[in-house]
């Protein structure tokens, strides 16, 4: 009986420690911005957004690619499912606003040490420029990219229903 209690306490301790913030930041802590953030002012500018959404306790592996012509592709690797579609005029207008926003991600987001966080690899290509950033549930709120990531997650969820 004492051995069983010890094993349960050890498992619970490891689980709790995995969800705490790390005192030393993990390598994903620094956004990989490879070019200045694109600023779009005209609706005729071509852009492409790609986001890989992974992690969490269930090991999610999804991706989405959306282009300025409104076409999108959603892939769920775990379900071996690929969905293509076209955004409504309202959704295309909304994503145009989100892509046009000025993003100023924090140079050193706090706390990337969460064992069960979702990870977001986001890439925006527009007007000959490219922005690539790696985020997770802890760094996302302070990054400036949260509205865009939320929109893309909603689109993935809707497409994969």
C-alpha positions in Angstrom: 0.0 0.0 0.0 2.7 2.6 0.9 4.5 1.8 -2.4 1.3 2.4 -4.4 0.8 5.8 -2.6 4.4 6.7 -3.4 4.0 5.9 -7.1 0.7 8.0 -7.3 2.3 10.9 -5.5 5.3 10.7 -7.9 3.0 10.7 -11.0 1.0 13.6 -9.6 4.1 15.6 -8.8 5.5 15.1 -12.3 2.2 16.1 -13.9 2.0 19.3 -11.8 5.7 20.1 -12.5 5.1 19.7 -16.3 2.4 22.4 -16.3 4.4 25.0 -14.4 6.3 27.9 -16.0 10.0 27.2 -16.5 12.6 29.5 -14.8 14.8 29.3 -17.8 13.1 29.9 -21.2 13.0 27.2 -23.7 14.5 27.7 -27.2 11.0 28.4 -28.6 10.9 31.5 -26.5 12.3 33.9 -29.2 10.1 34.7 -32.1 11.7 33.9 -35.5 11.0 37.1 -37.4 12.9 37.0 -40.6 11.6 40.2 -42.2 9.8 43.4 -41.2 6.1 42.8 -40.6 4.1 43.3 -43.8 1.7 46.3 -43.8 -1.1 46.0 -46.3 -3.0 49.0 -47.3 -4.7 48.0 -50.5 -7.1 45.0 -51.0 -5.3 43.9 -54.2 -2.1 42.9 -52.4 -1.5 39.2 -52.5 -0.8 37.4 -49.2 -0.6 33.8 -47.9 -0.9 32.7 -44.3 0.2 29.3 -43.0 -0.2 28.1 -39.5 0.7 24.8 -37.9 -1.2 24.1 -34.7 0.2 21.3 -32.6 0.6 20.0 -29.2 -1.7 19.8 -26.2 -2.4 16.8 -24.1 -4.0 15.0 -27.1 -1.1 15.6 -29.5 -2.9 17.8 -32.0 -1.3 18.0 -35.5 -3.2 20.5 -37.7 -2.3 23.1 -40.3 -4.1 25.7 -42.4 -3.1 27.7 -45.4 -5.2 30.7 -46.5 -4.5 33.0 -49.5 -5.8 36.5 -50.4 -8.1 35.0 -53.0 -10.1 33.4 -50.2 -9.1 29.8 -50.8 -8.0 27.7 -47.8 -6.7 24.2 -47.1 -7.0 22.6 -43.7 -5.1 19.4 -42.8 -5.6 17.3 -39.7 -2.7 14.8 -39.8 -4.1 12.6 -36.9 -7.4 12.2 -38.6 -5.7 11.9 -42.1 -8.2 14.5 -43.3 -7.7 17.4 -45.8 -10.4 20.0 -46.4 -10.4 22.8 -49.1 -12.8 25.6 -49.3 -13.3 29.3 -49.9 -13.9 32.0 -47.4 -17.1 34.0 -47.3 -16.8 37.7 -48.2 -17.2 38.6 -44.5 -14.5 36.2 -43.4 -12.2 37.3 -46.2 -12.7 41.0 -45.1 -12.0 40.0 -41.5 -8.8 38.2 -42.3 -7.7 41.1 -44.5 -8.0 43.4 -41.5 -6.1 41.0 -39.3 -3.3 40.6 -41.9 -3.2 44.4 -42.4 -2.6 45.0 -38.7 0.8 46.2 -37.4 2.3 43.4 -35.2 4.8 44.2 -32.6 5.5 40.9 -30.9 7.5 41.1 -27.7 11.1 40.4 -28.3 11.2 38.0 -25.3 7.8 36.6 -24.4 7.6 35.2 -20.9 7.3 31.5 -20.0 7.4 29.0 -22.7 7.6 26.1 -20.2 4.2 24.4 -20.4 4.1 20.7 -21.1 0.6 20.6 -22.5 0.4 24.0 -24.3 -0.6 24.3 -27.9 2.1 25.5 -30.3 1.5 27.8 -33.2 4.0 28.1 -36.1 2.7 31.1 -38.0 4.0 32.5 -41.3 2.7 35.5 -43.2 3.9 36.2 -46.7 2.8 39.5 -48.2 4.0 42.1 -50.5 7.4 40.3 -50.9 8.0 40.1 -47.2 7.8 37.2 -44.8 7.1 37.0 -41.1 7.6 33.8 -39.2 6.9 33.4 -35.5 6.6 30.5 -33.0 4.2 31.0 -30.2 2.4 28.9 -27.6 -0.6 29.4 -25.2 1.6 31.4 -22.8 3.3 33.8 -25.2 0.3 34.2 -27.6 -1.7 36.9 -25.6 1.3 39.3 -25.5 2.4 38.7 -29.1 -0.2 40.8 -31.0 -1.0 37.7 -33.1 -3.8 36.4 -30.9 -6.8 37.7 -33.0 -5.3 36.2 -36.2 -4.5 32.8 -34.5 -8.0 32.7 -33.0 -9.5 33.4 -36.3 -7.5 30.6 -38.0 -8.2 28.1 -35.2 -11.9 28.9 -35.6 -11.7 28.3 -39.4 -9.9 25.0 -38.8 -12.5 23.9 -36.3 -15.4 24.8 -38.6 -13.8 23.1 -41.6 -13.0 19.9 -39.8 -16.5 19.4 -38.2 
